[in-house]
Every structure is written in structure tokens, then in C-alpha cells.
């Protein structure tokens, strides 16, 4: 969660790659991807998109059109469009990614679950909750079979399902899934990790929905205190939790 430090090291690596490798080398694409990921986590979506697209251009030339790394690249670009609120564009890239993954991977592969989760998230943002739930539950079934019960991807999956129930106004059901997610995160992550803040934020909003304001405040304040340490002050998450 120390994004400025992450950026510093990725950029050091990138300078070496640029000098040592031809401009269309796949390792350069990975390097662009890593930098894009940090900008995405920092909420600088236009910068993230710029680096993801640089990476994608290299991969398109270097790899066959059905290569799993291309699927990951489409996923990354989809993720940024989703964060920017351009849901039709997000869906377009996520579906491209899914097409490749479905051909390249066995039906119970965790990468396929990530694809289903991403598509579910877009439907959730678009307000199509039954469709969102359908994709998130597909993903969850795969994760349950493929991963140990305390794996962070399972935590994300519980969180995604909780989010849909929250948007549907079923706050008790949302809380149930958010708490399952939180239990995993607490064991798997350091106490000041930004993902733990997301978890506190989710639980706080569910208590708010249920009208338990003192409980809501205590969880939201925990989230704010973690995010203030790891994110720039104008990050969407900080603005959201402050509101």
C-alpha cells in the first residue's frame, strides 16, 4: 500500500529495461503494466490508462491473439474504465478478456473467476443487480474450489457479493458477506493495508444502512485513518469515506 515507494522502484526497473531491451520486448510491457497498476491504485486513472495501453500495444505485436497475457491486459484496461465510470467501455474490454480466458483456461481456473467478478462489478455499477449477482456467484464457486479458505481473492469475492446486496438495500445480507471478507483480510494483511480500509468502509456503510450510526462511524473512521496514510488526499476513496 506504499504507492509512491512502489512507483519509485518500478520506474528504476523501467529505466534499465528501456536501455537494455528492444522497444517491443514483453518485459517492457510487464514494466508498463506494473506502473499502470500503481497509478490505478492511486486513483490517477488517465495515467493508469496511458501505461496500460503502452503495455497492450507491445503485447498485441508480441503474442498470439488468444494468449492469456493479452486477457490480463484487456482486464487491466477494463478496470480503469470501470473506475472512471465508463461502464460500456469497461464491459467491452472485460468481455474481450473473458473470451480469451474461456478458450485458453480450464473452466475452474481462478483467472476465469477474476473475469466473471470484473463483469459482475460493471453490472453492479450499472444497476443490473441480478446480472451482477449471477457473475459474482459464478466467480465465487470457482474460488471456493480452487483456493484455500483464507485466500485474499475469496475475501474480494465475498466483498463483491456484499456490495450487490448493499446496493439492493439488503443491509443485513451485505453485512454478512462484508464480515466474511473482513475475517480473511484481517488474517492475511498488515493492519495498515489499504484493502483492510476498504473492508472497514464496507462494514461501516452496511451499519449506516441499518441505522446503527455509532457503529458505522467507528468503522468509517478506521477506514479513513488507514487511507490517509497510504493514499493522496484527493483520492476518491478518501473523499467518499469523509462524506
Buried (B, 14 or more C-beta within 10 A) or exposed (E): BEBEEBBEEBEEBBEEBEEEEEEEBBEBBBBBBBBBBBBBBBBBBEBBBBBBBBBBBBBBEBBEEEBBBBBBBBBBBBBBBBBBEBBEBBBBBBBBBBBBBEEBBEEEBBBBBBBBBBBBBBBBBBEBBEBBBBBBBBBBBBBEEBBEEEBBBBBBBBBBBBBBBBBBEBBEBBBBBBBBBBBBBEEBBEEBBBBBBBBBBBBBBBBBBBEBEEBBEBBBEBBBEBBBEBBEEEBEBBEBBEE
